[in-house]
Amino acid sequence: GEGGFFLTDDGPMAAKVAVYAGAYEGLSEKHITVPPKEVFGDLPNQLPNYSLRMSALAAAVVRPQIPTIEERVEKYNARYYMIEQR
């Protein structure tokens, strides 16, 4: 690996993190520490795959945005659905 970890006992959250990190097209099945396939459901088709490596710069940019993520998700979704209906 390239360092870093995410520790949780929340299966759905662990599945989301795995998808964000690049566990797609069945790649999650190769990992022994991710939740079972059933927990992933349709997440790989619903969430973006960032496949980013966490650098100090990326962490510095993302960390302050965490408290407002739900608000921003709502705004981004509203914009998406507005454009989709055009």
KOLROKOL-948087 format. One record per residue (C-alpha): residue in one letter; x, y, z; residue number from 1. Coordinates in Angstrom, 3 decimals. Layout:
KOLROKOL-948087
residu=A | xx=X | yy=Y | zz=Z | num=NUM
...
//
This chain:
KOLROKOL-948087
residu=G | xx=0.000 | yy=0.000 | zz=0.000 | num=1
residu=E | xx=0.816 | yy=3.630 | zz=-0.046 | num=2
residu=G | xx=0.105 | yy=4.377 | zz=3.571 | num=3
residu=G | xx=-2.861 | yy=5.684 | zz=5.448 | num=4
residu=F | xx=-5.838 | yy=3.868 | zz=6.868 | num=5
residu=F | xx=-9.461 | yy=4.336 | zz=7.811 | num=6
residu=L | xx=-10.640 | yy=2.686 | zz=11.012 | num=7
residu=T | xx=-14.339 | yy=2.099 | zz=11.589 | num=8
residu=D | xx=-16.824 | yy=-0.552 | zz=12.622 | num=9
residu=D | xx=-19.462 | yy=1.029 | zz=10.359 | num=10
residu=G | xx=-19.831 | yy=-1.315 | zz=7.370 | num=11
residu=P | xx=-21.621 | yy=1.098 | zz=5.013 | num=12
residu=M | xx=-19.084 | yy=3.857 | zz=5.761 | num=13
residu=A | xx=-16.192 | yy=1.455 | zz=5.154 | num=14
residu=A | xx=-17.767 | yy=0.464 | zz=1.820 | num=15
residu=K | xx=-18.085 | yy=4.126 | zz=0.793 | num=16
residu=V | xx=-14.459 | yy=4.811 | zz=1.688 | num=17
residu=A | xx=-13.346 | yy=1.774 | zz=-0.309 | num=18
residu=V | xx=-15.282 | yy=2.959 | zz=-3.373 | num=19
residu=Y | xx=-13.932 | yy=6.505 | zz=-3.064 | num=20
residu=A | xx=-10.421 | yy=5.062 | zz=-2.823 | num=21
residu=G | xx=-10.740 | yy=3.010 | zz=-5.975 | num=22
residu=A | xx=-12.296 | yy=-0.368 | zz=-5.103 | num=23
residu=Y | xx=-14.323 | yy=-0.834 | zz=-8.253 | num=24
residu=E | xx=-15.188 | yy=-3.597 | zz=-10.732 | num=25
residu=G | xx=-14.913 | yy=-6.251 | zz=-8.040 | num=26
residu=L | xx=-11.562 | yy=-5.050 | zz=-6.743 | num=27
residu=S | xx=-13.046 | yy=-4.755 | zz=-3.264 | num=28
residu=E | xx=-13.357 | yy=-8.542 | zz=-3.160 | num=29
residu=K | xx=-9.561 | yy=-8.794 | zz=-3.201 | num=30
residu=H | xx=-9.295 | yy=-6.927 | zz=0.097 | num=31
residu=I | xx=-9.785 | yy=-8.843 | zz=3.319 | num=32
residu=T | xx=-10.626 | yy=-5.796 | zz=5.406 | num=33
residu=V | xx=-13.615 | yy=-4.383 | zz=3.522 | num=34
residu=P | xx=-17.228 | yy=-5.286 | zz=4.277 | num=35
residu=P | xx=-18.928 | yy=-8.125 | zz=2.378 | num=36
residu=K | xx=-20.156 | yy=-7.514 | zz=-1.167 | num=37
residu=E | xx=-23.753 | yy=-7.127 | zz=0.041 | num=38
residu=V | xx=-22.810 | yy=-4.001 | zz=2.016 | num=39
residu=F | xx=-21.484 | yy=-2.328 | zz=-1.139 | num=40
residu=G | xx=-24.803 | yy=-2.707 | zz=-2.944 | num=41
residu=D | xx=-24.882 | yy=-0.195 | zz=-5.793 | num=42
residu=L | xx=-22.337 | yy=2.194 | zz=-4.222 | num=43
residu=P | xx=-19.784 | yy=1.747 | zz=-7.032 | num=44
residu=N | xx=-22.387 | yy=3.134 | zz=-9.452 | num=45
residu=Q | xx=-23.533 | yy=5.921 | zz=-7.135 | num=46
residu=L | xx=-20.251 | yy=7.319 | zz=-5.821 | num=47
residu=P | xx=-17.279 | yy=8.821 | zz=-7.592 | num=48
residu=N | xx=-14.021 | yy=6.884 | zz=-7.667 | num=49
residu=Y | xx=-11.328 | yy=9.377 | zz=-6.778 | num=50
residu=S | xx=-8.382 | yy=6.948 | zz=-6.725 | num=51
residu=L | xx=-6.389 | yy=9.693 | zz=-5.055 | num=52
residu=R | xx=-3.442 | yy=9.225 | zz=-2.786 | num=53
residu=M | xx=-3.608 | yy=11.251 | zz=0.392 | num=54
residu=S | xx=-0.808 | yy=13.762 | zz=0.385 | num=55
residu=A | xx=-0.310 | yy=16.475 | zz=2.970 | num=56
residu=L | xx=-1.620 | yy=18.987 | zz=0.427 | num=57
residu=A | xx=-4.755 | yy=16.961 | zz=-0.346 | num=58
residu=A | xx=-5.443 | yy=16.524 | zz=3.386 | num=59
residu=A | xx=-4.955 | yy=20.244 | zz=4.010 | num=60
residu=V | xx=-7.455 | yy=21.087 | zz=1.264 | num=61
residu=V | xx=-10.072 | yy=18.472 | zz=2.170 | num=62
residu=R | xx=-10.041 | yy=18.548 | zz=5.956 | num=63
residu=P | xx=-11.679 | yy=21.983 | zz=6.407 | num=64
residu=Q | xx=-14.460 | yy=20.938 | zz=4.006 | num=65
residu=I | xx=-15.575 | yy=17.889 | zz=6.007 | num=66
residu=P | xx=-17.990 | yy=19.775 | zz=8.320 | num=67
residu=T | xx=-19.900 | yy=21.179 | zz=5.321 | num=68
residu=I | xx=-19.990 | yy=18.070 | zz=3.150 | num=69
residu=E | xx=-23.709 | yy=17.346 | zz=3.563 | num=70
residu=E | xx=-24.604 | yy=20.935 | zz=2.624 | num=71
residu=R | xx=-22.351 | yy=20.804 | zz=-0.428 | num=72
residu=V | xx=-23.730 | yy=17.420 | zz=-1.516 | num=73
residu=E | xx=-27.232 | yy=18.903 | zz=-1.499 | num=74
residu=K | xx=-26.090 | yy=21.876 | zz=-3.595 | num=75
residu=Y | xx=-24.180 | yy=19.717 | zz=-6.075 | num=76
residu=N | xx=-27.107 | yy=17.332 | zz=-6.428 | num=77
residu=A | xx=-29.512 | yy=20.221 | zz=-7.007 | num=78
residu=R | xx=-27.252 | yy=21.580 | zz=-9.757 | num=79
residu=Y | xx=-26.901 | yy=18.148 | zz=-11.315 | num=80
residu=Y | xx=-30.668 | yy=17.542 | zz=-11.416 | num=81
residu=M | xx=-31.252 | yy=21.022 | zz=-12.830 | num=82
residu=I | xx=-28.814 | yy=20.350 | zz=-15.679 | num=83
residu=E | xx=-30.110 | yy=16.823 | zz=-16.176 | num=84
residu=Q | xx=-33.632 | yy=18.149 | zz=-16.840 | num=85
residu=R | xx=-32.492 | yy=20.517 | zz=-19.590 | num=86
//
